[in-house]
């Protein structure tokens, strides 16, 4: 492990050695997992940090270089998380100069994130899903959670938002560790049924998922009631869309029983699909 360079005239030659070592390190260029990557990143960071003879201004440039190394390995070095613990970072960077790498490893474990985790947190759902199709289940878990919470707290949107933040944090924690949340077999079955309910003809949907007979009958009865009331077309179509989505929410949560049609309002729902970022492709 390279340590602080007292002779600036050797910076170029030592830098070439470090560059070769970095290029030949398989565990940092093709890491088997995040922990293995962080182990090697901390070691290389220590060497590159020690190479520069001027302490002022070196910290940020070294961090930017480590960010490039992380991106090349499929990760992101979240500089915001480092800035949030700046004093702790400075102490850890100083300790790394003496070969004490545990403090810097701990910070890297928090700041090194798979790119899909960063995109899941910061990008619009459609963009994140397009970049990372493997996030489908993560977004679906949020969709299921919101549907369950809306049923449990129909008059308390603040409670829904509170528990949704907790669920989002929980999923982010899993993504940050390099893992991908997945649906249970029951959740996948319900999600497939909801997708068929929303996207296929009643005949096709019922054939693929016999349990949809109840929700489809409810939707048909509701449509007939709307037609009989002579409501104007735009209002009728919106009400039907609302009912269809409300039933899909019930299907997502495994509740295939009918919904009382009189509970539906003739106005757009606050949690319509286009208004939420937790909707997953159904």
Secondary structure by P-SEA (a helix, b strand, c coil): cccccccccaaaaaaaaaaaaaaacccccccccaaaaaaaaaaaaaaaaaacccccaaaaaaaaaaaaaaaaacccccaaaaaaaaaaaaaaaaaaaacccaaaaaaaaaccccaaaaaaacccaaaaaaacccaaaaaaaaaaaaaaaaaaccccaaaaaaaaaaaaaaaaaaaaacbbbbbcaaaaaaaaaaaaaacccaaaaaaacccaaaaaaaaaaaaaaaaaacccaaaaaaaaaaaaaaaaaaaaaccccccccccccccccccccccccccccc
